[in-house]
């Protein structure tokens, strides 16, 4: 954390500036850490048919490269058919081999420059920035296509001690045209403050895959907060 990050943002920070119009906030669906192919193909179809989804991120942990590539092969056509961006977590090399639309990189997942050189100018490359304004500015300068802040709420999907406030989203959209993603424990009942603060995307996991009505209902449940 830099000295700049230690200076708190006033809640009314963004109100001091004229805001450019940005597209409405969209849904970014992230996979569970464990999936079973082929069963998950139907789950993904149901989710993407539940309402507008901008992007799907395949995030598999502690599995072999072959398993990741097999999952990509099975799921990428589902996203292509629905014109949903397919993003692979962590691994630019596997994203290249799979033909993914892009990659999401954590702070320890390699340089943005190397990922760009490997994937090309058209790839969508995101960077995790936790609660750090410094990391977000750095990611923008290094060529990221979007920055991700979080976890905003308690989460069991990817436990995190970082707890940014919604004001960081307002700060970002005031300073940058790059999209920002809010992630971490987001459900329909708590998403509104993040949408109102200026999140371009809200990334969701359990809200979709653990919804009692199934993944399609999980996506549809965001209708009101996202204004579909």
ROLOTI-612348 format. One record per residue (C-alpha): residue number from 0; x, y, z; residue in one letter. Coordinates in Angstrom, 3 decimals, decimal comma. Each point is the difference from the previous one (the first is absolute). Layout:
BEGIN
[NUM [X Y Z] "A"]
...
This chain:
BEGIN
[0 [0,000 0,000 0,000] "X"]
[1 [1,334 3,424 -0,943] "X"]
[2 [-0,343 3,267 1,891] "X"]
[3 [-2,712 1,039 -2,473] "X"]
[4 [-2,056 -3,042 0,939] "X"]
[5 [0,191 1,006 3,664] "X"]
[6 [-1,758 3,304 -0,714] "X"]
[7 [-3,748 -0,683 0,327] "X"]
[8 [-2,307 0,950 -2,829] "X"]
[9 [-2,839 2,334 0,971] "X"]
[10 [-3,362 -1,613 -0,653] "X"]
[11 [-0,932 2,993 -2,183] "X"]
[12 [3,258 -0,046 -1,990] "X"]
[13 [-1,591 -0,730 -3,376] "X"]
[14 [-2,654 2,682 0,525] "X"]
[15 [2,679 2,646 -0,464] "X"]
[16 [0,460 -0,901 -3,659] "X"]
[17 [-2,110 -0,209 -3,112] "X"]
[18 [-0,501 -3,655 -0,909] "X"]
[19 [0,086 -1,279 -3,559] "X"]
[20 [-2,795 -2,321 -1,024] "X"]
[21 [0,952 -3,654 0,294] "X"]
[22 [-1,908 -3,128 -1,049] "X"]
[23 [-2,302 -1,494 2,605] "X"]
[24 [1,542 -2,433 2,479] "X"]
[25 [0,179 -3,553 -1,324] "X"]
[26 [0,292 -3,476 1,477] "X"]
[27 [3,303 -1,903 0,013] "X"]
[28 [-0,521 -3,629 0,999] "X"]
[29 [2,897 -1,965 1,509] "X"]
[30 [-0,005 -3,793 0,157] "X"]
[31 [0,218 -2,001 3,217] "X"]
[32 [3,513 -1,150 0,875] "X"]
[33 [-1,035 -3,592 -0,776] "X"]
[34 [-2,200 -1,144 -2,859] "X"]
[35 [-0,907 -3,293 -1,625] "X"]
[36 [-0,044 -0,304 -3,764] "X"]
[37 [-2,341 -0,718 -1,763] "X"]
[38 [-2,602 0,825 2,694] "X"]
[39 [1,184 3,584 0,349] "X"]
[40 [-0,651 0,675 -3,691] "X"]
[41 [-3,744 -0,037 0,696] "X"]
[42 [0,494 2,130 3,119] "X"]
[43 [1,864 2,611 -2,004] "X"]
[44 [-2,633 0,004 -2,734] "X"]
[45 [-2,694 0,532 2,619] "X"]
[46 [1,919 2,870 1,587] "X"]
[47 [0,681 1,809 -3,261] "X"]
[48 [-3,609 -0,448 -1,091] "X"]
[49 [-1,240 1,506 3,281] "X"]
[50 [0,713 3,574 -1,027] "X"]
[51 [2,632 2,272 -1,531] "X"]
[52 [3,515 -1,143 0,921] "X"]
[53 [2,992 1,909 -1,351] "X"]
[54 [2,774 -2,401 0,939] "X"]
[55 [0,661 -3,421 1,463] "X"]
[56 [3,221 -0,781 1,806] "X"]
[57 [1,211 -3,559 0,370] "X"]
[58 [1,765 -0,136 3,348] "X"]
[59 [1,181 -3,499 0,891] "X"]
[60 [2,361 -0,573 2,899] "X"]
[61 [2,380 -2,876 0,679] "X"]
[62 [-0,730 -1,877 -3,207] "X"]
[63 [2,279 -1,088 -2,828] "X"]
[64 [0,612 2,032 -3,128] "X"]
[65 [-1,674 -2,752 -2,008] "X"]
[66 [-3,153 0,293 2,081] "X"]
[67 [-0,078 3,769 -0,493] "X"]
[68 [0,416 -0,384 -3,754] "X"]
[69 [-2,693 -2,670 -0,180] "X"]
[70 [-2,362 2,267 1,907] "X"]
[71 [0,809 2,859 -2,375] "X"]
[72 [-0,676 -2,204 -3,002] "X"]
[73 [-3,400 -0,957 1,396] "X"]
[74 [-1,096 3,428 1,249] "X"]
[75 [1,431 2,445 -2,531] "X"]
[76 [-2,593 -0,914 -2,683] "X"]
[77 [-2,804 0,667 2,505] "X"]
[78 [1,284 3,524 0,515] "X"]
[79 [0,696 0,555 -3,692] "X"]
[80 [-3,544 -0,967 -0,923] "X"]
[81 [-1,336 2,614 2,414] "X"]
[82 [2,609 2,670 -0,775] "X"]
[83 [1,312 -0,078 3,574] "X"]
[84 [3,710 0,708 0,506] "X"]
[85 [1,890 -3,054 1,243] "X"]
[86 [2,745 0,950 2,463] "X"]
[87 [2,458 -2,449 1,548] "X"]
[88 [1,330 0,647 3,481] "X"]
[89 [3,725 0,236 0,798] "X"]
[90 [1,580 -1,647 -3,040] "X"]
[91 [0,724 2,018 -3,122] "X"]
[92 [1,791 -2,983 -1,539] "X"]
[93 [-3,057 -2,230 0,323] "X"]
[94 [-2,278 2,806 -1,170] "X"]
[95 [2,079 0,139 -3,172] "X"]
[96 [-0,145 -3,755 -0,545] "X"]
[97 [-3,739 -0,118 0,656] "X"]
[98 [-0,879 2,940 -2,229] "X"]
[99 [-1,599 1,898 2,888] "X"]
[100 [-1,072 3,611 -0,443] "X"]
[101 [2,297 1,069 2,794] "X"]
[102 [1,538 -0,642 3,385] "X"]
[103 [-0,425 1,330 3,515] "X"]
[104 [3,266 0,397 1,871] "X"]
[105 [0,514 0,228 3,726] "X"]
[106 [2,881 2,005 1,363] "X"]
[107 [2,215 -3,080 -0,077] "X"]
[108 [-1,017 -1,335 -3,401] "X"]
[109 [2,584 1,629 -2,222] "X"]
[110 [0,400 3,298 -1,761] "X"]
[111 [-2,637 1,692 -2,074] "X"]
[112 [2,564 0,721 -2,701] "X"]
[113 [0,861 -3,676 -0,382] "X"]
[114 [-3,660 -0,969 -0,097] "X"]
[115 [-0,683 2,625 -2,658] "X"]
[116 [2,936 -1,130 -2,112] "X"]
[117 [-1,258 -3,581 0,190] "X"]
[118 [-3,725 0,616 -0,509] "X"]
[119 [0,041 2,982 -2,339] "X"]
[120 [-1,602 3,398 -0,111] "X"]
[121 [-3,549 -1,318 -0,202] "X"]
[122 [0,093 -2,049 3,189] "X"]
[123 [-1,823 1,150 3,127] "X"]
[124 [2,475 0,092 2,892] "X"]
[125 [-1,110 0,817 3,525] "X"]
[126 [1,995 0,543 3,166] "X"]
[127 [-0,921 -0,521 3,646] "X"]
[128 [0,678 3,179 1,959] "X"]
[129 [-1,528 -0,880 3,401] "X"]
[130 [-0,628 3,315 1,805] "X"]
[131 [2,949 1,853 -1,501] "X"]
[132 [-0,264 3,161 -2,063] "X"]
[133 [3,703 -0,270 -0,707] "X"]
[134 [-0,315 -3,512 -1,454] "X"]
[135 [-2,945 1,096 -2,119] "X"]
[136 [1,891 2,953 -1,454] "X"]
[137 [2,985 -2,231 -0,607] "X"]
[138 [-2,162 -2,571 -1,788] "X"]
[139 [-1,486 2,695 -2,212] "X"]
[140 [3,428 1,327 -0,883] "X"]
[141 [1,182 -3,522 -0,834] "X"]
[142 [-2,836 -0,635 -2,449] "X"]
[143 [-2,730 -1,818 1,895] "X"]
[144 [-3,435 0,022 -1,610] "X"]
[145 [-1,750 0,076 3,371] "X"]
[146 [0,829 0,098 3,697] "X"]
[147 [-1,714 -1,988 2,734] "X"]
[148 [-0,528 1,182 3,570] "X"]
[149 [-1,083 -2,179 2,915] "X"]
[150 [-1,031 -1,815 2,047] "X"]
[151 [-2,708 2,516 0,843] "X"]
[152 [-1,878 -2,416 2,252] "X"]
[153 [0,753 -3,143 1,937] "X"]
[154 [0,567 -2,913 -2,343] "X"]
[155 [0,782 -3,678 0,279] "X"]
[156 [0,836 -0,372 -3,690] "X"]
[157 [3,351 1,739 0,254] "X"]
[158 [0,493 1,193 3,586] "X"]
[159 [1,658 3,399 0,117] "X"]
[160 [0,951 2,466 2,689] "X"]
[161 [-0,307 2,861 -2,494] "X"]
[162 [-3,172 2,044 0,494] "X"]
[163 [-0,167 2,966 -2,360] "X"]
[164 [-2,853 2,442 0,412] "X"]
[165 [-2,332 0,845 -2,903] "X"]
[166 [1,706 3,397 -0,240] "X"]
[167 [2,969 -1,627 -1,736] "X"]
[168 [-2,268 -0,768 -2,955] "X"]
[169 [-1,144 3,620 -0,171] "X"]
[170 [3,592 1,156 0,191] "X"]
[171 [1,015 -2,312 -2,824] "X"]
[172 [-2,733 0,979 -2,443] "X"]
[173 [0,787 3,657 0,696] "X"]
[174 [3,627 -0,469 -1,016] "X"]
[175 [-0,069 -2,760 -2,604] "X"]
[176 [-2,020 -1,190 -2,952] "X"]
[177 [1,112 -3,587 0,607] "X"]
[178 [-2,779 -2,202 1,369] "X"]
[179 [0,058 -1,063 3,637] "X"]
[180 [-1,332 -3,239 1,431] "X"]
[181 [-1,331 -0,395 3,531] "X"]
[182 [0,365 -3,463 1,497] "X"]
[183 [-0,393 -1,807 3,281] "X"]
[184 [-3,165 -1,255 1,710] "X"]
[185 [-2,342 1,816 -2,379] "X"]
[186 [-3,668 -0,998 -0,077] "X"]
[187 [-3,105 1,795 -1,285] "X"]
[188 [-0,770 1,346 3,477] "X"]
[189 [3,379 1,729 0,461] "X"]
[190 [1,009 0,932 -3,547] "X"]
[191 [-1,754 3,367 -0,219] "X"]
[192 [2,653 2,067 1,862] "X"]
[193 [2,661 -1,296 -2,405] "X"]
[194 [-2,123 0,647 -3,076] "X"]
[195 [-0,857 3,479 1,272] "X"]
[196 [3,678 0,709 0,717] "X"]
[197 [0,854 -0,644 -3,632] "X"]
[198 [1,001 -3,636 -0,442] "X"]
[199 [0,065 -0,837 -3,694] "X"]
[200 [-0,316 -3,696 0,819] "X"]
[201 [-0,914 -1,994 3,071] "X"]
[202 [1,643 -3,406 0,204] "X"]
[203 [-2,075 -2,713 1,636] "X"]
[204 [0,516 -3,630 0,939] "X"]
[205 [-2,168 -1,494 2,745] "X"]
[206 [-2,917 2,281 -0,831] "X"]
[207 [-0,321 -1,929 -3,272] "X"]
[208 [1,243 -3,508 0,651] "X"]
[209 [-1,527 -0,434 3,457] "X"]
[210 [-3,350 1,597 -0,753] "X"]
[211 [-2,839 -2,205 1,189] "X"]
[212 [-1,753 0,385 -3,342] "X"]
[213 [3,052 -0,957 -2,021] "X"]
[214 [2,578 2,083 -1,886] "X"]
[215 [-2,489 1,499 -2,422] "X"]
[216 [-2,068 1,337 2,875] "X"]
[217 [3,205 1,183 1,645] "X"]
[218 [0,800 2,199 -2,982] "X"]
[219 [-3,614 1,156 -0,389] "X"]
[220 [-0,016 1,130 3,641] "X"]
[221 [2,257 2,942 -0,957] "X"]
[222 [-2,629 1,411 -2,358] "X"]
[223 [-1,239 2,730 2,299] "X"]
[224 [3,338 1,211 1,313] "X"]
[225 [1,516 0,127 -3,511] "X"]
[226 [-3,104 1,448 -1,631] "X"]
[227 [-0,493 -2,491 -2,799] "X"]
